[in-house]
Amino acid sequence: MADKQATVYVVDLGASMDALNTGRSETDLEYTLRYLWDRITTTVSNGRKTDTIAVVGFRTDGSDNGLVQNDDNYTNISVLNPMSQFLMPQIRGLKQLLGPSATDQGDGISALVVALDIIEKYCKKLKYIRNIVLLTNGTGSFDFDGIGDIIEQIKEHRINLTVLGVDFDDPEFGFEERDKGTLKAENEKALKELCDQCDGIFGTIAEAIEEIQRPRTKKTRPVHSFRGCLSIGNASVNPGSMLLIDVERFPRTMVAKPPTASSFAITSERDQVDGSLQRIRNTRTFQIEDEDAPGKAIDIGREDMAKGYLYGRTIVPISTEDQEIVKFSTEASLKIVGFIPKSGFERQICLSNSNIIVGSKANDESIMALSSFIHALYELDSLAIGRLVTKVDKPPVMVAMAPVIEPEFECLVEVQLPFAEDTRQYKFAPLDTVRTVSGKVLDKHRLIPSQELQEAMNEYVDSMNLMSLEGLNDPLLPFAQPEDMFSPVLHRIQQVIRARAIAPDEDSLPDISPVLLEYSTIPSGLEPEEDLDRLKQAADVCLIPTKAKGKKIGRDKPLSGLDVGKLLEERTKSRRIDKNNPIPEFRQMIASAQETGDIQSLVQQMGDIIKDTIRHSLADLQYSKAIECLRILRDDCITFEAFELYDSFIRELKSFTEADRRDFWSRVRKDKLGLVLPGEDSRSKTTIEESNRFYYGR
């Protein structure tokens, strides 16, 4: 379980916060809220009930706090949100309240006391991480009389105090405001002394905003995946020589995945106004073909199904009873099977995330025994190979364990190894040698690179060498440190979700954080373009034109000189598509069509057959035939570059089915047989939104 946290944000909402300063296009309050909303939405995205937030505004038009009734010093201070878990309703409610007031009355230190009172009443004597974050531009009233008592209270409750000011001086960050007012300078100095005495954090909000651009890695309290004995020795050979150590296994690194989307639906016009959604529940049915059943299929239950495994191209069924027989019975254990030198381990064979193995917390003897084992591996520069079964009847895996020794921590780092069946060996012909059928080795061949090509490739590779570049944040470190690289997909999706949570009606998405794009382009210290041009010339690289999409109307003249298309032309014009055999005849006729008018006539005929099939279908018995005809019509219209004819027909078909065949349109929507998209024909102007409206709209 993660540590419980209680955080109070104290925000300056005075009239002076509505001013533009230091050339920014944002007011001081808008600039401050960028930091505040990022911290709140990050907490919301964690989804932990134990992370609670309260928001206090000072220099507000009204007064709403628990201390104002007994003391006039607490006027113009309002609790905008009491201490609670923040969810979407709290975000939307708070957004309406975070605006500049019409007054500059209200004491910032008194607002700090209100925050202390909120934390004291909520957390009581319970174990909490307590935080207070004060956000201000420092131009209002700050009464520092009696500040010593406040400092003692902050220390007593172990509260982490953070003061961030708009345009506060910070020599380390490299910012200093010129022509600063006397009142702001005095407030800034006193607030800095307050933070120093409370061991708090003081800084300019510009640095905080720059820091929030860097994605934050999520740290969670690990949950053990194995508890048992690490055994060394073979009890069946010599029971007295076996060593057992109680250990626990925890994850060390985990793959971070983007949040997944869920399906929801708006069920009524009232819900559209409220913005509420109804979750969609999915059901699954299983069917098998049956010629005698209605719809030529019957439903079956999951209990009537058996798993089938591919063996070559044959499916071999294994029943539930057989699976129980062939199940490989195992017991939870971790057994050392051998040792290898560290230099002989190839990192590319690792198959899993890394885990750590530590001694059982409840057994001091096991902790000492494992420590001795770790130090022995470290001194011998070796790795241990083990057989791991995490739970009863779980498949065993082979693992490699490496010692890690830090000043206050020792463990074994474990990764999964492949079995023999997990690796495949391939042999490739050498790139610099060509042999003839007779076995003669050729020195020159089109597949053997020339000396000029070799030199050009060497220079091109050298020009992209990253080892000579400096790190982005520290010139003493090599380029591209792991802690400086982040997953663009993961953090971009989280950034967009946070932005949409705050402003769901915004037309545009926020700009991509520059941190995510730092490694998306060639570093400025590298200039491989010139070497790349030389390499292209040496390799005689030439551009191959892209193949034209679609087929031209009509056929090429055959080598025999016999124009089959001309022989069939009169027959095609005089014949109509047989409704009993529409697909083969339509495909044959459209392939031999010579003019656009011929294709238009065939599309019209096929469309009439489709509508006639739907019209005379008993319930939905003929829908499958109509859908197949519609799919062939769509594919061929795209192939022969006549998608406009299909779009015209499908619009007509939608109107036709709206009368009494709406269930057929659901089949069209399910099989995605609507309007042609640009990805299918580049001439199409239909967007995804238009296509969806066409499917679901009226």
Secondary structure, DSSP 8 states (H G I E B T S, - for coil): ----EEEEEEEE--GGGGSB-TT-SSBHHHHHHHHHHHHHHHHHHHT-TTEEEEEEEES-SS-BSTTTTT-GGGTTEEEEEEEEE--HHHHHHHHHH-S--S----BHHHHHHHHHHHHHHHHTTS--EEEEEEEE-S-SB---TTHHHHHHHHHHTTEEEEEEETT--BTTTTB--SS--HHHHHHHHHHHHHHHHTT-EEEEHHHHHHHHTS----------SEEEEEEES-TTT-GGG-EEEEEEEEES-----------EE--SHHHHHHT--EE------EEEE-TTSGGGEEEE-GGG--EEEEETTEEEEE-HHHHHHH------EEEEEEEEEGGG--GGG--S--EEEEE-TT-HHHHHHHHHHHHHHHHHTEEEEEEEE-STT---EEEEEEEEEETTEEEEEEEEE--GGG--------TT-EE-TT--EES--TTS--HHHHHHHHHHHHHT--TTSB-SS-TTSBSS-GGG---HHHHHHHHHHHHHHH-TT-SS-----GGGGTTSS--TT---HHHHHHHHHHHT---------S--SS----TT---HHHHHHHHHHH----TTSHHHHHHHHHHT--SHHHHHHHHHHHHHHHHHHHHT-STTTTHHHHHHHHHHHHHHHHHTT-HHHHHHHHHHHHHHHTTT-HHHHHHHHHTT-SS--TTT-TT----HHHHHHHHH--
